[in-house]
Amino acid sequence: MSYKVFLLNYGCSVNRAEGEVIAGLLTNQGFTIVDNEAEADLVLINTCGVKTPTESKILHKLSTISNDKKVIVTGCLPKIIGVDGIMKVRNVEAVLGPAAGEEVVKAVQEVLEGRRYVNLKDERFSNLLPCIREKPVIGKIVISQGCTGACSYCATRFARGKLRSYSIDEIVSAIRKHIEEGAREIWLSSQDNSVYGLDIGSNIVELLENVDRINGIFLVRVGMMNPIGILRNLDTLVGVFKKKRFFKFIHIPLQSGSNKVLRDMNRGYSVEDFIKIVSKLRSGIPKISIETDIIVGYPTEEDHDFEETLRIVREVKPDFLNISKFYPRPNTPASKLQKLPTEVVSMRSRTLSKVGMDIKEEMNRAWIGWEGVALVDETGTIPGSFIARNIYYKPIVLKQPVKIGSFVYVRIVSSKPNFLIGEVLEEDLDSGRVMDLLEDA
């Protein structure tokens, strides 16, 4: 009998990569991954614990699963709220921590044989394990587990622990494997890519230089990097990002435009450091896309601190802005602080969202008339539409039929705050044409 598993993945690209491995391992063991809970024998929830709203969403889902289903919970949340925190919501059959890898197969087998299973030991799955990609042309590679920071608001470090980097050889081998299997877009992900290799005598630049030497037609998106780590390799990092293999896109969390609040958050850098990084990147790569994160309503954020954040955001003009309201996470120093009034936090969030939307609208309008190569990496939400990404990782909506995984030559004809709209001038470009166009981008 083939047991059917319904797999729910929440959270960041690291978590989703681990979910893809879970799907691959279970499929290799003869289990069937199904698309809906109703036909499943077992429900496996791969959780995230970074934000309170995400935790609430996951726990609500857990509470609604039919009692006739066996349930396994894995991921970060069990290590943040504990096994008891899970069991209060639903008496599940098994609980595992993040990056469980092959341990999930053991847990599933135990559960299906009528036994309970709990293992929250630190695991580190291999990038070379079989996986089933959520989007066929996007290969997610985890380059390290854990981080070197101690941010006052963050509970993820309790789940993921201290920095443990994968070897360059394993990462390169994993990328080659994904490329051979049809991936054209590679995501390099971790809790903080900027500190990669510090524990093994390497660094992010050395890794990216090795990735650049891999043969094949593919593009690489480098995931989130904190400012404190970028500063160690800023000049050489700009040089690497200029190489045609890499999307001209960087995700650098600011979190606050106030140095006082940054100190309270224990972020380890200043606003001036952030601006220095952005200026250096834009000097070397003028059109580089900048993504940043802001936490609104940190308990020590006063009105003038928030005004500083608005000023810096207006000055930097990020292409992508992620805004999170502060929520206290268990056992963090910030959870002991007096929260700001909800209405104050909500007002600040709305104000910053409006500023961010205006900036995105302005930045995207400047792309109208641009022509160049783009990789088609997913279907759009509008029936018959597709999403492509240019070398600056700008999402381009295409309403013409194109092949997922192909490179196309497009012209930007209009824009919206969250995406560009393009028309296809040339379809399915050959590898030589792609490389020539990337050289000129």
N, C-alpha and C positions, 0 to 999 in steps of 0.2 A: 504494500500500500504506500502511495506517495503522499506524505503529509504536506499540507498546504500552510504556508506562512504568510501572514500579512505584516509587512515591515513598514514602520513609520519612522522617518528620519527628521529630526529637528536640528536647528542650530547652524553653526558656521561651516565653512568648506572643509575643515578638518573632520568634523563630526560626520558630514555627508560622505566624505571619502571613506571613513570607517564603516558607514552604512553600506556603501557599495561593496566593500570587502565582505561584510556579513552576507549580503545577497549572493555574492560569488561563491563563498564557502558552502553555504547551505545548498545552493543549486548543485554544486559538485558532489554533495553527499546524497543527492537524490530527492531533496525537498523541492517543492514548487513554490515560487514566490507569486502570490496572487495580488490583484489590484484592489480588492475590497475585503473588508472585515467579515462580511456575512459568510463567505465560502471558506474561510480559513479555519484550520484546526487550532492554530496558535497565533497570537498577536505578539510581535516583538517591537518594543518602542525604544528607539535610540535617542536618548534625551539630551537636552541642553539646559544649563543652569545659570547662564550669564546674567539674565534679567528676570525680575519678578514677574512681569506679564507673561514671559515665555514659560516660566515655571507654572504659573496658574493655568495657562492653556494646556500644558502637558498633563497636569494633574486632573483637570476637568475631563480631558479625553480619557484618561485612565479610569476615571469613575464611571464612564458611560459604556465601557466595553461589556458586552454580554457575559453573564456569569457562566455560560457554557463554554467559554473560550479559555484556554490556558494562556497565561500572559508572562512574558519575560521583559524586564526593564534593564536597559544598559545605558552607558553614556555618563555624562558628568553629574547629572542631578542626584543620583544615589550617594555620591561621595560628598555632596554639598549639604543635603538635608538628611542624609542617613537612610539606612534600610527602614527604620521605624517610620520615617517621614513618608516613604512610599507605601508601607503596609497600612498606615492609617487611612489611606485613600482607597486602596484595593489590596486584598490579600493575594499577592501575585506568587507565581510558582518559582521564579528565579530572579535574582538581582545581580548584575555585574557592573563594574566600573567602565570608564572609557577605554578606547583602544583595545577592546577585549580580543579581537581577532579570532583565532581558532578556539578560544575558550567558549565562544558562543555556541559552536557546534557541540561541545561537550555538554553545555547547559541544556540545549534543546534535547539532546538524547536522554539526559537524566530526567527532564520534565516529562517527556513522552513515555518514559518507563515508570512514571508515577512518583518520582522523587523530587524533593525541593533542592534548590541549588543556590548558594550565595557565595560570591567571590569578588571582593572589592580590592584585591591586590593590584598594584600598579602593573599594567601590561604595556606592551609596545608591539603592535601588530606590524607585520612586514609589508612594505609597499609592493612586494613581488607576489603576494598571495593573489589568487584569482578574484576578480571583481566584475560586477555588472554595472556599467556606467549609467547614471541617470540620464545624461545627454550623451549620445554615442560619440560625438566628436570632441567632448571635453574630458580630458584625463586629469584627475585630481591626485597630486602627489604630496604626501605629508613629509616635510623635511626635518621636523623636530617635534618633540613633545615637551610641554612645560615652558617655563620662562625664567628670566633672571630678576624679574621685578617683584615689588611688594606694594602694589597700588592699594590705597586705603579702602577702596570700594569694591575690590574684585574678589569674587569667590572661586573663579575658575582655577586659580593657582592651587586651591585646596584639592581640586579634582585632578589636575594635570601634573602638579608637582614641579620639581626643578627641571632645568633644561637638560634634555637628552637628545642630541642630534643624531640623525641617521648619517651613515657614511656617504660620501660623494659617489662611490662606486654603486651603492644600492640605489641611490636616487637616479643616477644616470641609467642604470639597467632598467629601472621601473619606467622611466620616460621612453626608452627604446621599446619596451614591451607595449606601452600604450600606443605608440606611433605605429608599430607593426599591426596592431589590432584596429587601426583606423582613426585614432584620435588626431586632431589637427590643432587643438588648443590645449595647452598644458597649464594647469594652475599649480603653483608652488605655494603650499599653505603650512601654517603653524600658528601657535599663539603669538609669536613675534618673529617674523623672518629676519629682522635686523640683527638678532643675536645668534643666528645660526652658526654653529661650529665653535663657539667659544669654549665648549667643554671638550672638544676633540682636536684643538690646535688648528682650526680652520676658520673661515669666515664666509659671509654671504657672497662676497665678490669672487672668491675662489670657486665656490659652487657654481655661480652663474657663468663664469668663464668656461668651466667644464661642460655645462649645459649647452653653451653656444657652439661647442665643437661637435655636437651630435648631428649626424647626417639626417636629412629628411626635410619635408616641407611642413613646418608647423610653427606656431607662435606661442610665446610663453607669457603668462600673466604672473607677475610676482606679487604675492599677497601682502597683507598688512605688515608694516614696519614702524616700530616706535621711534620717535626722534632721538632718544638717548643712544640707541644702537646705530642709527644712520650716521650720526656725527663721527663715529669711529672710522667710517669708510667713505665719507661724503664725496671726495674728489674722484676716487676710483669707481664708485657706484654710478656717478653720472656718466662716466666713460662706458661702463657696461650697458647702461640703459640706451645708449646711442646705437648699439649694435642692432641690426635689422631683425634679429631673432625675437627681440623683446617688445611687447606692447609698451608704448610710451605712456605709461599709466602707473601711478604710485599712490598707495593708500597710507597716509600718515595721520594718525589721530592727534588732534590738538587737545581736545577735551575741555579746555577753558582758555579764554583770552586773558585771564588774570593770573599773574605770577603768584599772587598770594594763594589763590585756589589751587593752582598746580602744586605748590608746596604742601598744602593741606592734603591733596590727593596722593602725595608722595610719588609724583611722576618722574622726578629726576632731571627735568630740563626746564628751560624758560620759554616764554613766548618769543623772545629774540632768537633763541635756537631754532624754533620752528620756522620763523620768517627767513632766517639764514639758509635753511635747507631748501625751502620753496624757491627762494631767489636764485640759489646755485643751480637748482634743477631747471628753472625756466631760462636761466642764462645759457645753459648748455643745450636745452631742448625746448625752444620757445613755446611750442603748442602742447607740451606734456599735460596730460589730464591729472589733476590733483583731486583725490578724495580725502575727506577728513571726517572726524567724529567729534561731536560736542555732547557733553553731559550737562543738562540744564537742571538747575535747582539743587546743586550740591549743598549740603547743610550750611557751609560757611560762605556761600555765594551771596554777597550783598548786591544791592542795585547797581552800584558803581562797578562791581566785578562783571556783572552781566553786560553793562554798557561797554566795557572793554572787550568782551567777547564779540559783541555786535560790530565793534570798530574793526577788530582784527579780521573777522569774516568778510566784511565789506572790502577791506584792504587786500586780502589774499585772493578773494573771488574763487573759491574752490568749484571745480566742475561738478563734484558730487558731495553732498553734505548729509551726513547721518546724524539725526538728533535723537537723544535718549533722555527721558526724564529720569532723575535720580530716584532709585529705589534701594533701600538698605538690603544687603545680602547677608545671609547668616554668618556670624563669627568674624565679620570684617570690622576693622576699627571704625569705619564710617557708620556702621549700624548702631553705634553707641551715641551718635550725635543727634541733637534735636532736629527733626525734619522741618523744612520750610512749609508754610501753609500751601495746601494743594492748589488753591486758586492762583497763588503767586507763581508756582512752577508751571502751571498750565498757561498762564498769560505769557511767561517768558518763552515757553515752547512755541506758542502760536506766533509770537513776534519774530523769533529766529527763523521759523519755518517760512514766513513770508519773505524775509530777507534772502534766505537761501533760494527760494523759488524765483525771485526776481533776478538773482545772479545767474542761475542756471539758464533762465530764458535769455538773458543777455549773452552769455557765453555761447549758447547753441546757435543763436542768430548769426554769429560771426562765421559759422561753418557753411552757411548757404553759398552755393557756387563751388564748393570744394569738390575736386575729383581725385579718385585714387582707388587703391585696392582695399577690399574688405573680405573677411572670412564669414561665411554664413554658418552660424553656430546653433540656431534653434528656430522653431516655428513661432510665429507671432500669436498674440491673443485674438486678433481679427482673423476669421477664417480665410485661408489662402495667402496670408501674409507670412513673411519671414523676418528674422532679425539677423543682421550682419554687424560685425565690429571692424572698424578701421584700425590702423596701427596705433591710434590714440585711445583705443578701447571705447570709442563713442558708439552707442547702440544706434543702428540705422534700420528703420522699418522699410522693408521692400514689399511692394504689392504685386510684383511680378513673380511667376513661378521660377524658383531656383533650387538647386540641389544642396541639401544640408551637407556641410563639410567642404563645399567648393569655395574657391576664391573668385570674386567677381570685381569688375571695374565699375564704380558707381559715381554718380553726381548727386550732391545734396541739393534738393529742390526747395525744401522748407524745413521748419524746425518747430518743436514743442519744448517745454521746459525739461522734460525727461528723456527725450529722444530726438533724433534727426529723421527726416524722411528723404529717401533716396530713390533714384531710378537707375536701373541696371543698363550700362552701356555695352559691357562685354561680359559674357557668361563663361564659367568653367575655365578659368585661365590656366595655362600650362605652367609647370614649375619654373621654367626659365623666365617667363613673363612676370610671374609673381615675385621672384627674387630681384629682378630689375626694378620693379615698381617699389618694392620695399627699400631698395637702396636709395631711391630718390625721395622717399617720404620725408 
